[in-house]
Every structure is written in structure tokens, then in C-alpha cells.
Amino acid sequence: MASYSTREAAKLLGVSMATINRYIVADTIPVPALIRVGGVTVRLWSDKDIAKAKAIVAEFTDGRRTRHRKTKKSGGKAR
């Protein structure tokens, strides 16, 4: 079973490192526990961890594109 760094996990999820860090802080996605390796504390992501996170990230929509979208009214002209 492979282990990935947080940077590699972000790449596999298709998001930036800053975005995955925001998700971790906001507790949006499940994250693996911190592990101390050679004096450095890291998160080692397994394939299972990435699959769980990918399922959650796939449900997100781009808020900048959908935030100000107006709904169409029947009989009226939509802008």
C-alpha cells in the first residue's frame, strides 16, 4: 500500500496545496493522523484516505461561478 505526502495528495485530488490545507483546518475532509518520521511531523495519506477525500471534494461546486447566477423565471427574460 502506497503512502503519499499532503502535497502529493493535493495533486491527486486536483486541488492546490493551499486548498487542501484550508480543507484540513476547516475539517471538511477526513485526514490521516500526524506521524513523526525522522524528527519531522507529517501526514501520510493512504489510497483509502485519498478515495474518501476525493468523494467529498467531487461534491463541491465552484462558488465563484454559481454564487451570483440568477434563476430563470417562467415567462420572463433571464439575464
Secondary structure, DSSP 8 states (H G I E B T S, - for coil): ---B-HHHHHHHHT--HHHHHHHHHTT-S----EEEETTEEEE-B-HHHHHHHHHHHTT---HHHHTT-----TTS---
